[in-house]
Amino acid sequence: MAKAAKTAIKTKDQKAASDAKNWTKVIRALRSPKTGAYTFKESIVHKDKIKEHLAQ
């Protein structure tokens, strides 16, 4: 059996680890005007600014 992932992830800097929880990966589906195919754009956004980012 494999070890649990939570035991493998240990950070030396606890402040940086707690600050990382405030960021979110946002994936937007954008449709190409030429072909009509969808492309996906990924970005890392602070959790307080997600609505502003999606409104663009």
C-alpha distance matrix in Angstrom:
0.0 3.8 6.6 9.2 12.0 14.6 13.9 14.3 17.6 20.3 23.9 26.7 29.3 28.7 31.9 30.8 27.5 29.5 32.1 29.6 28.9 32.6 32.1 31.3 30.8 33.5 33.6 37.1 38.1 41.5 43.6 45.6 49.3 50.0 47.4 46.0 42.5 40.0 38.5 36.0 36.6 34.0 35.0 33.7 36.0 36.5 35.8 39.5 40.8 38.8 41.8 44.2 42.0 41.7 45.5 46.3
3.8 0.0 3.8 6.5 8.6 11.6 11.0 10.8 14.0 16.9 20.4 23.4 25.9 25.4 28.6 27.3 24.1 26.2 28.7 26.1 25.7 29.4 28.8 28.1 27.6 30.6 30.8 34.4 35.6 38.9 41.2 43.2 46.9 47.7 45.2 43.9 40.3 37.7 36.0 33.3 33.7 30.9 31.7 30.3 32.8 33.2 32.7 36.4 37.7 35.9 39.0 41.2 38.9 38.9 42.7 43.4
6.6 3.8 0.0 3.8 6.4 8.6 7.4 7.8 11.2 13.7 17.4 20.2 22.7 22.2 25.5 24.5 21.2 23.4 26.0 23.8 23.4 27.2 27.0 26.7 26.7 29.9 30.6 34.3 35.9 39.2 41.8 43.8 47.5 48.5 46.3 44.9 41.4 38.5 36.6 33.7 33.7 30.6 31.0 29.2 31.4 31.4 31.0 34.6 36.1 34.6 37.8 39.9 37.9 38.1 41.8 42.6
9.2 6.5 3.8 0.0 3.8 5.5 5.8 7.1 9.5 12.2 15.7 18.8 20.9 19.9 23.0 22.1 18.6 20.4 23.2 21.0 20.2 24.0 24.0 23.7 23.9 27.1 28.0 31.7 33.5 36.9 39.7 41.9 45.6 46.8 44.7 43.0 39.6 36.6 34.7 31.7 31.6 28.4 28.6 26.6 28.5 28.4 27.7 31.2 32.9 31.4 34.5 36.8 34.9 35.1 38.8 39.8
12.0 8.6 6.4 3.8 0.0 3.8 5.4 5.2 6.6 9.9 13.1 16.5 18.3 17.5 20.4 19.1 15.7 17.7 20.1 17.6 17.2 20.9 20.7 20.4 20.6 23.9 24.9 28.7 30.6 33.9 36.8 38.9 42.6 43.9 41.9 40.4 37.0 33.8 31.7 28.6 28.2 25.0 25.0 23.0 25.1 25.1 24.7 28.3 29.8 28.3 31.6 33.7 31.7 32.0 35.7 36.5
14.6 11.6 8.6 5.5 3.8 0.0 3.8 5.4 5.4 7.8 11.0 14.3 15.9 14.6 17.5 16.8 13.3 14.9 17.8 15.9 15.2 19.0 19.4 19.7 20.6 24.0 25.6 29.3 31.6 34.9 38.0 40.3 43.9 45.4 43.7 41.9 38.7 35.4 33.2 29.9 29.2 25.7 25.3 22.8 24.4 23.8 23.3 26.7 28.6 27.4 30.7 32.8 31.1 31.8 35.3 36.3
13.9 11.0 7.4 5.8 5.4 3.8 0.0 3.8 5.6 7.0 10.7 13.4 15.8 15.0 18.4 17.9 14.7 16.8 19.8 18.2 18.0 21.8 22.3 22.9 23.8 27.3 28.9 32.7 35.0 38.1 41.2 43.4 47.0 48.4 46.6 45.1 41.8 38.5 36.2 32.9 32.2 28.7 28.1 25.6 27.3 26.7 26.4 29.7 31.6 30.7 34.1 36.0 34.3 35.1 38.7 39.5
14.3 10.8 7.8 7.1 5.2 5.4 3.8 0.0 3.8 6.2 9.7 12.6 15.1 15.1 18.4 17.2 14.3 17.0 19.5 17.4 17.9 21.6 21.5 22.1 22.5 26.1 27.4 31.2 33.5 36.5 39.5 41.4 45.1 46.3 44.6 43.3 39.9 36.7 34.3 31.0 30.2 26.7 26.3 24.0 26.1 25.9 26.1 29.5 31.0 30.1 33.7 35.3 33.3 34.2 37.8 38.3
17.6 14.0 11.2 9.5 6.6 5.4 5.6 3.8 0.0 3.8 6.6 10.1 12.0 11.8 14.8 13.5 10.5 13.4 15.7 13.7 14.4 18.0 18.0 18.9 19.6 23.3 25.1 28.9 31.4 34.3 37.5 39.5 43.1 44.5 43.0 41.6 38.4 35.1 32.5 29.1 27.9 24.3 23.5 20.9 22.8 22.3 22.7 26.0 27.6 26.9 30.5 32.0 30.1 31.2 34.8 35.2
20.3 16.9 13.7 12.2 9.9 7.8 7.0 6.2 3.8 0.0 3.8 6.7 9.1 9.1 12.5 11.8 9.4 12.3 14.8 13.6 14.7 18.2 18.8 20.3 21.5 25.3 27.4 31.1 33.9 36.7 40.1 42.0 45.5 47.0 45.8 44.4 41.2 37.9 35.1 31.7 30.1 26.4 25.1 22.2 23.7 22.8 23.3 26.4 28.2 28.0 31.6 32.9 31.3 32.8 36.2 36.6
23.9 20.4 17.4 15.7 13.1 11.0 10.7 9.7 6.6 3.8 0.0 3.7 5.5 6.3 9.4 8.5 6.9 10.2 12.2 11.5 13.3 16.3 17.0 19.2 20.6 24.4 26.8 30.4 33.4 36.0 39.5 41.3 44.7 46.3 45.4 44.1 41.0 37.6 34.7 31.2 29.2 25.5 23.7 20.6 21.9 20.8 21.7 24.4 26.2 26.5 30.2 31.1 29.5 31.4 34.6 34.9
26.7 23.4 20.2 18.8 16.5 14.3 13.4 12.6 10.1 6.7 3.7 0.0 3.8 6.1 9.0 8.9 8.7 11.6 13.4 13.5 15.7 18.3 19.2 21.8 23.4 27.2 29.7 33.2 36.4 38.8 42.3 44.0 47.3 49.0 48.2 47.0 44.0 40.6 37.6 34.1 31.9 28.2 26.1 22.9 23.9 22.6 23.7 26.1 28.0 28.7 32.3 33.0 31.6 33.8 36.8 36.9
29.3 25.9 22.7 20.9 18.3 15.9 15.8 15.1 12.0 9.1 5.5 3.8 0.0 3.8 5.5 5.6 6.5 9.0 10.2 11.1 13.4 15.5 16.8 19.8 21.7 25.3 28.2 31.5 34.9 37.1 40.8 42.5 45.7 47.6 47.0 45.7 42.9 39.5 36.4 32.8 30.4 26.7 24.3 20.8 21.4 19.7 21.0 23.1 25.0 26.0 29.6 30.1 28.9 31.3 34.2 34.3
28.7 25.4 22.2 19.9 17.5 14.6 15.0 15.1 11.8 9.1 6.3 6.1 3.8 0.0 3.8 5.5 5.0 6.2 8.6 9.9 11.3 13.6 15.5 18.5 20.9 24.4 27.4 30.8 34.2 36.7 40.3 42.4 45.5 47.6 47.0 45.4 42.7 39.1 36.3 32.6 30.3 26.5 24.1 20.5 20.7 18.6 19.2 21.3 23.6 24.6 28.0 28.8 28.0 30.2 33.0 33.6
31.9 28.6 25.5 23.0 20.4 17.5 18.4 18.4 14.8 12.5 9.4 9.0 5.5 3.8 0.0 3.8 5.4 5.2 6.2 8.7 10.4 11.7 13.8 17.2 19.9 23.2 26.5 29.6 33.1 35.4 39.1 41.2 44.1 46.4 46.0 44.4 41.9 38.3 35.4 31.8 29.2 25.5 22.7 19.0 18.6 16.2 17.1 18.6 21.0 22.4 25.7 26.2 25.7 28.1 30.7 31.2
30.8 27.3 24.5 22.1 19.1 16.8 17.9 17.2 13.5 11.8 8.5 8.9 5.6 5.5 3.8 0.0 3.8 5.5 5.0 6.2 9.0 10.4 11.6 14.9 17.2 20.5 23.7 26.8 30.3 32.5 36.2 38.0 41.0 43.1 42.8 41.3 38.8 35.2 32.2 28.6 26.0 22.3 19.5 15.9 16.1 14.2 15.7 17.7 19.4 20.6 24.2 24.5 23.5 26.0 28.7 28.9
27.5 24.1 21.2 18.6 15.7 13.3 14.7 14.3 10.5 9.4 6.9 8.7 6.5 5.0 5.4 3.8 0.0 3.8 5.5 5.2 7.0 9.7 10.9 13.7 15.9 19.5 22.5 25.9 29.2 31.7 35.4 37.4 40.6 42.7 42.0 40.4 37.7 34.1 31.3 27.6 25.4 21.6 19.3 15.7 16.1 14.4 15.2 17.7 19.7 20.2 23.8 24.7 23.6 25.6 28.6 29.1
29.5 26.2 23.4 20.4 17.7 14.9 16.8 17.0 13.4 12.3 10.2 11.6 9.0 6.2 5.2 5.5 3.8 0.0 3.8 5.4 5.6 7.7 10.2 13.1 16.1 19.3 22.6 25.8 29.2 31.8 35.5 37.8 40.8 43.2 42.6 40.7 38.2 34.5 32.0 28.2 26.0 22.3 19.7 16.0 15.6 13.2 13.3 15.4 17.9 18.7 22.0 23.1 22.6 24.5 27.3 28.2
32.1 28.7 26.0 23.2 20.1 17.8 19.8 19.5 15.7 14.8 12.2 13.4 10.2 8.6 6.2 5.0 5.5 3.8 0.0 3.8 5.4 5.7 7.8 11.3 14.4 17.3 20.8 23.7 27.4 29.6 33.4 35.5 38.4 40.8 40.5 38.7 36.4 32.8 30.1 26.4 23.7 20.2 17.2 13.4 12.7 10.1 11.0 12.9 15.1 16.3 19.7 20.3 19.7 22.0 24.6 25.2
29.6 26.1 23.8 21.0 17.6 15.9 18.2 17.4 13.7 13.6 11.5 13.5 11.1 9.9 8.7 6.2 5.2 5.4 3.8 0.0 3.8 5.3 5.8 8.8 11.3 14.6 17.8 21.0 24.5 26.9 30.6 32.7 35.8 38.0 37.5 35.8 33.3 29.7 26.9 23.2 20.8 17.1 14.5 10.8 10.9 9.3 10.4 13.1 14.7 15.2 18.8 19.6 18.4 20.4 23.4 23.9
28.9 25.7 23.4 20.2 17.2 15.2 18.0 17.9 14.4 14.7 13.3 15.7 13.4 11.3 10.4 9.0 7.0 5.6 5.4 3.8 0.0 3.8 5.5 7.7 10.9 13.9 17.2 20.4 23.8 26.5 30.2 32.7 35.7 38.1 37.4 35.4 33.0 29.3 26.9 23.1 21.0 17.4 15.2 11.6 11.2 9.2 8.8 11.8 14.0 13.9 17.4 18.8 18.0 19.5 22.5 23.6
32.6 29.4 27.2 24.0 20.9 19.0 21.8 21.6 18.0 18.2 16.3 18.3 15.5 13.6 11.7 10.4 9.7 7.7 5.7 5.3 3.8 0.0 3.8 6.8 10.4 12.8 16.5 19.2 22.8 25.2 28.9 31.4 34.1 36.8 36.5 34.3 32.3 28.5 26.2 22.5 20.1 16.7 13.9 10.3 8.8 6.0 5.6 8.2 10.5 11.0 14.4 15.6 15.1 17.0 19.6 20.7
32.1 28.8 27.0 24.0 20.7 19.4 22.3 21.5 18.0 18.8 17.0 19.2 16.8 15.5 13.8 11.6 10.9 10.2 7.8 5.8 5.5 3.8 0.0 3.8 7.0 9.6 13.2 16.0 19.6 21.9 25.6 28.0 30.8 33.3 33.0 31.0 28.9 25.1 22.6 18.9 16.4 13.0 10.2 6.6 5.7 4.4 5.4 8.7 9.6 9.5 13.2 14.1 12.8 14.7 17.7 18.4
31.3 28.1 26.7 23.7 20.4 19.7 22.9 22.1 18.9 20.3 19.2 21.8 19.8 18.5 17.2 14.9 13.7 13.1 11.3 8.8 7.7 6.8 3.8 0.0 3.8 6.2 9.7 12.7 16.2 18.8 22.5 25.0 27.9 30.5 29.9 27.8 25.6 21.8 19.5 15.8 13.7 10.4 8.3 5.6 5.4 6.1 5.8 9.5 9.7 8.1 11.7 13.3 11.4 12.5 15.9 16.7
30.8 27.6 26.7 23.9 20.6 20.6 23.8 22.5 19.6 21.5 20.6 23.4 21.7 20.9 19.9 17.2 15.9 16.1 14.4 11.3 10.9 10.4 7.0 3.8 0.0 3.8 6.6 10.0 13.3 15.9 19.6 21.9 25.1 27.3 26.6 24.7 22.2 18.5 16.0 12.3 10.3 6.9 5.7 4.5 6.3 8.7 9.1 12.5 11.7 9.4 12.8 14.1 11.4 11.9 15.6 16.0
33.5 30.6 29.9 27.1 23.9 24.0 27.3 26.1 23.3 25.3 24.4 27.2 25.3 24.4 23.2 20.5 19.5 19.3 17.3 14.6 13.9 12.8 9.6 6.2 3.8 0.0 3.8 6.5 10.1 12.6 16.3 18.9 21.8 24.3 23.8 21.6 19.5 15.7 13.6 10.0 8.2 5.7 5.4 6.1 6.8 9.8 9.8 12.5 10.8 7.8 10.5 11.8 8.8 8.6 12.4 12.8
33.6 30.8 30.6 28.0 24.9 25.6 28.9 27.4 25.1 27.4 26.8 29.7 28.2 27.4 26.5 23.7 22.5 22.6 20.8 17.8 17.2 16.5 13.2 9.7 6.6 3.8 0.0 3.8 6.7 9.7 13.1 15.8 18.9 21.2 20.3 18.2 15.8 12.1 10.0 6.4 5.7 4.5 6.6 8.9 10.3 13.5 13.5 16.1 14.1 10.9 12.8 14.0 10.8 9.6 13.3 13.3
37.1 34.4 34.3 31.7 28.7 29.3 32.7 31.2 28.9 31.1 30.4 33.2 31.5 30.8 29.6 26.8 25.9 25.8 23.7 21.0 20.4 19.2 16.0 12.7 10.0 6.5 3.8 0.0 3.8 6.2 9.8 12.7 15.5 18.2 17.6 15.2 13.4 9.7 8.3 5.5 5.2 6.5 8.5 11.4 12.1 15.4 15.4 17.2 14.7 11.5 12.3 13.2 10.0 8.0 11.1 10.9
38.1 35.6 35.9 33.5 30.6 31.6 35.0 33.5 31.4 33.9 33.4 36.4 34.9 34.2 33.1 30.3 29.2 29.2 27.4 24.5 23.8 22.8 19.6 16.2 13.3 10.1 6.7 3.8 0.0 3.8 6.6 9.8 12.8 15.2 14.2 11.7 9.9 6.2 5.8 4.6 6.6 9.0 11.8 14.9 15.9 19.2 19.1 20.9 18.3 15.0 15.4 16.3 13.3 10.8 13.2 12.9
41.5 38.9 39.2 36.9 33.9 34.9 38.1 36.5 34.3 36.7 36.0 38.8 37.1 36.7 35.4 32.5 31.7 31.8 29.6 26.9 26.5 25.2 21.9 18.8 15.9 12.6 9.7 6.2 3.8 0.0 3.8 6.5 9.3 12.0 11.7 9.4 8.4 5.5 5.2 6.0 7.3 10.7 13.2 16.6 17.5 20.9 21.2 22.6 19.6 16.7 16.7 16.8 13.9 11.6 13.2 12.1
43.6 41.2 41.8 39.7 36.8 38.0 41.2 39.5 37.5 40.1 39.5 42.3 40.8 40.3 39.1 36.2 35.4 35.5 33.4 30.6 30.2 28.9 25.6 22.5 19.6 16.3 13.1 9.8 6.6 3.8 0.0 3.8 6.3 8.9 8.3 5.7 5.7 4.4 6.3 8.7 10.7 14.2 16.9 20.4 21.3 24.7 24.9 26.1 23.1 20.2 19.8 20.0 17.3 14.8 15.9 14.7
45.6 43.2 43.8 41.9 38.9 40.3 43.4 41.4 39.5 42.0 41.3 44.0 42.5 42.4 41.2 38.0 37.4 37.8 35.5 32.7 32.7 31.4 28.0 25.0 21.9 18.9 15.8 12.7 9.8 6.5 3.8 0.0 3.8 5.5 5.7 4.9 5.5 6.2 7.3 10.4 12.1 15.9 18.5 22.2 23.4 26.9 27.6 28.8 25.5 23.0 22.7 22.3 19.5 17.5 18.3 16.5
49.3 46.9 47.5 45.6 42.6 43.9 47.0 45.1 43.1 45.5 44.7 47.3 45.7 45.5 44.1 41.0 40.6 40.8 38.4 35.8 35.7 34.1 30.8 27.9 25.1 21.8 18.9 15.5 12.8 9.3 6.3 3.8 0.0 3.8 6.0 5.6 8.1 9.5 11.0 14.1 15.5 19.2 21.5 25.2 26.0 29.4 30.0 30.8 27.4 25.0 24.3 23.7 21.2 19.2 19.3 17.4
50.0 47.7 48.5 46.8 43.9 45.4 48.4 46.3 44.5 47.0 46.3 49.0 47.6 47.6 46.4 43.1 42.7 43.2 40.8 38.0 38.1 36.8 33.3 30.5 27.3 24.3 21.2 18.2 15.2 12.0 8.9 5.5 3.8 0.0 3.8 5.9 8.2 10.7 12.2 15.6 17.3 21.1 23.7 27.4 28.6 32.2 32.9 34.0 30.6 28.2 27.7 27.1 24.5 22.6 22.9 20.8
47.4 45.2 46.3 44.7 41.9 43.7 46.6 44.6 43.0 45.8 45.4 48.2 47.0 47.0 46.0 42.8 42.0 42.6 40.5 37.5 37.4 36.5 33.0 29.9 26.6 23.8 20.3 17.6 14.2 11.7 8.3 5.7 6.0 3.8 0.0 3.8 5.4 8.7 10.8 14.5 16.9 20.5 23.5 27.2 28.7 32.3 32.8 34.2 31.1 28.4 28.1 28.0 25.2 23.0 23.8 22.2
46.0 43.9 44.9 43.0 40.4 41.9 45.1 43.3 41.6 44.4 44.1 47.0 45.7 45.4 44.4 41.3 40.4 40.7 38.7 35.8 35.4 34.3 31.0 27.8 24.7 21.6 18.2 15.2 11.7 9.4 5.7 4.9 5.6 5.9 3.8 0.0 3.8 6.6 9.5 12.9 15.5 19.1 22.1 25.7 26.9 30.3 30.5 31.8 28.8 25.9 25.4 25.6 23.0 20.5 21.3 20.1
42.5 40.3 41.4 39.6 37.0 38.7 41.8 39.9 38.4 41.2 41.0 44.0 42.9 42.7 41.9 38.8 37.7 38.2 36.4 33.3 33.0 32.3 28.9 25.6 22.2 19.5 15.8 13.4 9.9 8.4 5.7 5.5 8.1 8.2 5.4 3.8 0.0 3.8 6.7 10.2 13.2 16.6 19.9 23.5 25.1 28.6 28.8 30.6 27.8 24.7 24.8 25.2 22.2 19.9 21.3 20.2
40.0 37.7 38.5 36.6 33.8 35.4 38.5 36.7 35.1 37.9 37.6 40.6 39.5 39.1 38.3 35.2 34.1 34.5 32.8 29.7 29.3 28.5 25.1 21.8 18.5 15.7 12.1 9.7 6.2 5.5 4.4 6.2 9.5 10.7 8.7 6.6 3.8 0.0 3.8 6.7 9.9 13.1 16.5 19.9 21.5 24.9 25.1 27.0 24.3 21.2 21.4 22.0 18.9 16.6 18.4 17.5
38.5 36.0 36.6 34.7 31.7 33.2 36.2 34.3 32.5 35.1 34.7 37.6 36.4 36.3 35.4 32.2 31.3 32.0 30.1 26.9 26.9 26.2 22.6 19.5 16.0 13.6 10.0 8.3 5.8 5.2 6.3 7.3 11.0 12.2 10.8 9.5 6.7 3.8 0.0 3.8 6.7 10.0 13.4 17.0 18.9 22.5 23.2 25.2 22.4 19.5 20.3 20.6 17.2 15.5 17.8 16.4
36.0 33.3 33.7 31.7 28.6 29.9 32.9 31.0 29.1 31.7 31.2 34.1 32.8 32.6 31.8 28.6 27.6 28.2 26.4 23.2 23.1 22.5 18.9 15.8 12.3 10.0 6.4 5.5 4.6 6.0 8.7 10.4 14.1 15.6 14.5 12.9 10.2 6.7 3.8 0.0 3.8 6.5 10.0 13.5 15.5 19.1 19.7 21.9 19.4 16.5 17.7 18.2 14.7 13.3 16.1 15.0
36.6 33.7 33.7 31.6 28.2 29.2 32.2 30.2 27.9 30.1 29.2 31.9 30.4 30.3 29.2 26.0 25.4 26.0 23.7 20.8 21.0 20.1 16.4 13.7 10.3 8.2 5.7 5.2 6.6 7.3 10.7 12.1 15.5 17.3 16.9 15.5 13.2 9.9 6.7 3.8 0.0 3.8 6.7 10.4 12.4 16.2 17.3 19.4 16.7 14.2 15.8 15.8 12.1 11.5 14.4 12.9
34.0 30.9 30.6 28.4 25.0 25.7 28.7 26.7 24.3 26.4 25.5 28.2 26.7 26.5 25.5 22.3 21.6 22.3 20.2 17.1 17.4 16.7 13.0 10.4 6.9 5.7 4.5 6.5 9.0 10.7 14.2 15.9 19.2 21.1 20.5 19.1 16.6 13.1 10.0 6.5 3.8 0.0 3.8 7.1 9.7 13.3 14.6 17.1 14.9 12.5 14.9 15.2 11.5 11.6 15.0 14.0
35.0 31.7 31.0 28.6 25.0 25.3 28.1 26.3 23.5 25.1 23.7 26.1 24.3 24.1 22.7 19.5 19.3 19.7 17.2 14.5 15.2 13.9 10.2 8.3 5.7 5.4 6.6 8.5 11.8 13.2 16.9 18.5 21.5 23.7 23.5 22.1 19.9 16.5 13.4 10.0 6.7 3.8 0.0 3.8 6.3 10.0 11.9 14.2 12.0 10.3 13.2 13.0 9.5 10.7 14.0 13.0
33.7 30.3 29.2 26.6 23.0 22.8 25.6 24.0 20.9 22.2 20.6 22.9 20.8 20.5 19.0 15.9 15.7 16.0 13.4 10.8 11.6 10.3 6.6 5.6 4.5 6.1 8.9 11.4 14.9 16.6 20.4 22.2 25.2 27.4 27.2 25.7 23.5 19.9 17.0 13.5 10.4 7.1 3.8 0.0 3.8 7.0 9.2 11.9 10.4 9.4 13.0 13.0 10.1 12.0 15.2 14.8
36.0 32.8 31.4 28.5 25.1 24.4 27.3 26.1 22.8 23.7 21.9 23.9 21.4 20.7 18.6 16.1 16.1 15.6 12.7 10.9 11.2 8.8 5.7 5.4 6.3 6.8 10.3 12.1 15.9 17.5 21.3 23.4 26.0 28.6 28.7 26.9 25.1 21.5 18.9 15.5 12.4 9.7 6.3 3.8 0.0 3.8 6.2 8.3 6.6 6.3 9.9 9.9 7.7 10.2 13.0 13.0
36.5 33.2 31.4 28.4 25.1 23.8 26.7 25.9 22.3 22.8 20.8 22.6 19.7 18.6 16.2 14.2 14.4 13.2 10.1 9.3 9.2 6.0 4.4 6.1 8.7 9.8 13.5 15.4 19.2 20.9 24.7 26.9 29.4 32.2 32.3 30.3 28.6 24.9 22.5 19.1 16.2 13.3 10.0 7.0 3.8 0.0 3.8 5.5 5.6 6.7 10.2 10.4 9.6 12.1 14.6 15.1
35.8 32.7 31.0 27.7 24.7 23.3 26.4 26.1 22.7 23.3 21.7 23.7 21.0 19.2 17.1 15.7 15.2 13.3 11.0 10.4 8.8 5.6 5.4 5.8 9.1 9.8 13.5 15.4 19.1 21.2 24.9 27.6 30.0 32.9 32.8 30.5 28.8 25.1 23.2 19.7 17.3 14.6 11.9 9.2 6.2 3.8 0.0 3.8 5.5 5.6 8.8 10.2 10.1 11.8 14.2 15.7
39.5 36.4 34.6 31.2 28.3 26.7 29.7 29.5 26.0 26.4 24.4 26.1 23.1 21.3 18.6 17.7 17.7 15.4 12.9 13.1 11.8 8.2 8.7 9.5 12.5 12.5 16.1 17.2 20.9 22.6 26.1 28.8 30.8 34.0 34.2 31.8 30.6 27.0 25.2 21.9 19.4 17.1 14.2 11.9 8.3 5.5 3.8 0.0 3.8 5.9 7.8 8.6 9.8 11.9 13.3 15.0
40.8 37.7 36.1 32.9 29.8 28.6 31.6 31.0 27.6 28.2 26.2 28.0 25.0 23.6 21.0 19.4 19.7 17.9 15.1 14.7 14.0 10.5 9.6 9.7 11.7 10.8 14.1 14.7 18.3 19.6 23.1 25.5 27.4 30.6 31.1 28.8 27.8 24.3 22.4 19.4 16.7 14.9 12.0 10.4 6.6 5.6 5.5 3.8 0.0 3.8 5.6 5.3 6.2 8.8 10.1 11.4
38.8 35.9 34.6 31.4 28.3 27.4 30.7 30.1 26.9 28.0 26.5 28.7 26.0 24.6 22.4 20.6 20.2 18.7 16.3 15.2 13.9 11.0 9.5 8.1 9.4 7.8 10.9 11.5 15.0 16.7 20.2 23.0 25.0 28.2 28.4 25.9 24.7 21.2 19.5 16.5 14.2 12.5 10.3 9.4 6.3 6.7 5.6 5.9 3.8 0.0 3.8 5.5 5.1 6.2 8.6 10.4
41.8 39.0 37.8 34.5 31.6 30.7 34.1 33.7 30.5 31.6 30.2 32.3 29.6 28.0 25.7 24.2 23.8 22.0 19.7 18.8 17.4 14.4 13.2 11.7 12.8 10.5 12.8 12.3 15.4 16.7 19.8 22.7 24.3 27.7 28.1 25.4 24.8 21.4 20.3 17.7 15.8 14.9 13.2 13.0 9.9 10.2 8.8 7.8 5.6 3.8 0.0 3.8 5.4 5.2 6.1 9.0
44.2 41.2 39.9 36.8 33.7 32.8 36.0 35.3 32.0 32.9 31.1 33.0 30.1 28.8 26.2 24.5 24.7 23.1 20.3 19.6 18.8 15.6 14.1 13.3 14.1 11.8 14.0 13.2 16.3 16.8 20.0 22.3 23.7 27.1 28.0 25.6 25.2 22.0 20.6 18.2 15.8 15.2 13.0 13.0 9.9 10.4 10.2 8.6 5.3 5.5 3.8 0.0 3.8 5.5 5.2 6.8
42.0 38.9 37.9 34.9 31.7 31.1 34.3 33.3 30.1 31.3 29.5 31.6 28.9 28.0 25.7 23.5 23.6 22.6 19.7 18.4 18.0 15.1 12.8 11.4 11.4 8.8 10.8 10.0 13.3 13.9 17.3 19.5 21.2 24.5 25.2 23.0 22.2 18.9 17.2 14.7 12.1 11.5 9.5 10.1 7.7 9.6 10.1 9.8 6.2 5.1 5.4 3.8 0.0 3.8 5.5 5.7
41.7 38.9 38.1 35.1 32.0 31.8 35.1 34.2 31.2 32.8 31.4 33.8 31.3 30.2 28.1 26.0 25.6 24.5 22.0 20.4 19.5 17.0 14.7 12.5 11.9 8.6 9.6 8.0 10.8 11.6 14.8 17.5 19.2 22.6 23.0 20.5 19.9 16.6 15.5 13.3 11.5 11.6 10.7 12.0 10.2 12.1 11.8 11.9 8.8 6.2 5.2 5.5 3.8 0.0 3.8 5.4
45.5 42.7 41.8 38.8 35.7 35.3 38.7 37.8 34.8 36.2 34.6 36.8 34.2 33.0 30.7 28.7 28.6 27.3 24.6 23.4 22.5 19.6 17.7 15.9 15.6 12.4 13.3 11.1 13.2 13.2 15.9 18.3 19.3 22.9 23.8 21.3 21.3 18.4 17.8 16.1 14.4 15.0 14.0 15.2 13.0 14.6 14.2 13.3 10.1 8.6 6.1 5.2 5.5 3.8 0.0 3.8
46.3 43.4 42.6 39.8 36.5 36.3 39.5 38.3 35.2 36.6 34.9 36.9 34.3 33.6 31.2 28.9 29.1 28.2 25.2 23.9 23.6 20.7 18.4 16.7 16.0 12.8 13.3 10.9 12.9 12.1 14.7 16.5 17.4 20.8 22.2 20.1 20.2 17.5 16.4 15.0 12.9 14.0 13.0 14.8 13.0 15.1 15.7 15.0 11.4 10.4 9.0 6.8 5.7 5.4 3.8 0.0
